[in-house]
């Protein structure tokens, strides 16, 4: 059974930094192509892609986070990190980890990120 668990999140001041991490258990590392990524959903808005990365190293960022966020994957342990810098109040949202493998998509329960002074 695949389980996706997020770590990190919390309250940070504008301009600050935060790191989110996500682990996917129940998937044998490096056996199938995989995409791990982060989505976010602000209150009253639709869930949107923040960034994702494939096991082949292809990375995709939302325009709103380019130059501020960095995604990295540890393919040996099925872990993905999202380093967030220069955070803005509009980055406030629940952040969800997403794992895609073998035509299946798995979601974590989400972690709250709040950017406020």
Secondary structure, DSSP 8 states (H G I E B T S, - for coil): --EEEEE--EEE-TT--EEEEEEEESS-TTSS-EEEEEEEE-TTS--EEEEEEETT--EEE-GGGTTTEEEEEETTTTEEEEEE-S--GGG-EEEEEEEEETTEEEE---EEEEE--
